[in-house]
Amino acid sequence: MLRINNLKKCYDKNIVLDGVDFHLKEGEIAAVMGPSGCGKSTFIRCINRLVEPDSGEIFFHDIPLHELQAEEMEKVRQKIGFVFQHFNLINRLSVKQNVALGLIKQGFTIEEAYEKALAVLKDVGLEKLADSSVDRLSGGEKQRVGIARALVIEPDLILLDEPTASLDPILVREVLDVLEEIAMKRKNTSMIIVTHEISFARKVADRIYFMDQGSFIESGEPELILNTPSSWIGKKYKNIINYNLI
């Protein structure tokens, strides 16, 4: 359902993506991991062209996203949910309004949009806060609103850009629990998750990709790649796992 060929991106003379190839099947969950600054966030943002790649091909359901004009790309984004690091919520709107906004822009009536928003808020455990102002929420609650906003459009693909990176460690678990439940329930929804959370990636991902200096240097099924890694990054993650077991 997603195929990426030779994706490249530079900022001035700094190579951020260096010919990335990537395939994702329908219903598959991929975790992208690696050191900060290796290109993970740029990669995931290039997929739906929040960042414009310099070259390469991106096919989503055989649609060449790299060739689409802005208006055409906006229509495709209706099937691609995105969860940001820093929430990107509108503070003057309520929780319910933030979640429903995308549906209203698509042409749903306010009543229809609110009904769908409430159903998804129940999935992320926030139905009781539907009418609350988002600026009164905790970081974990704000990120769950962001997840609900991505889910409400019923996407074929969800992109998650380090969804716990802005959270206090105490709040990380509540967001990961929601994501794990969604991954189990929505078997037909594909996901690409940029994360540093090893145990989470190990539990939910079908495949883990290690990135370094703008390229994927190793990939495989979680148990295989974390237990017997060949790359230096994989070996670092294995050491972290072993340390946590002590």
PyMOL commands that set and color helices and strands:
alter all, ss='L'
color gray80, all
select helices_A, chain A and resi 40-47+65-67+70-79+95-106+110-123+127-129+134-136+139-151+169-185+198-204+222-227+232-245
alter helices_A, ss='H'
color red, helices_A
select strands_A, chain A and resi 2-11+14-24+29-33+55-60+63-64+80-83+157-161+190-194+207-212+215-220
alter strands_A, ss='S'
color yellow, strands_A
deselect
rebuild
show_as cartoon
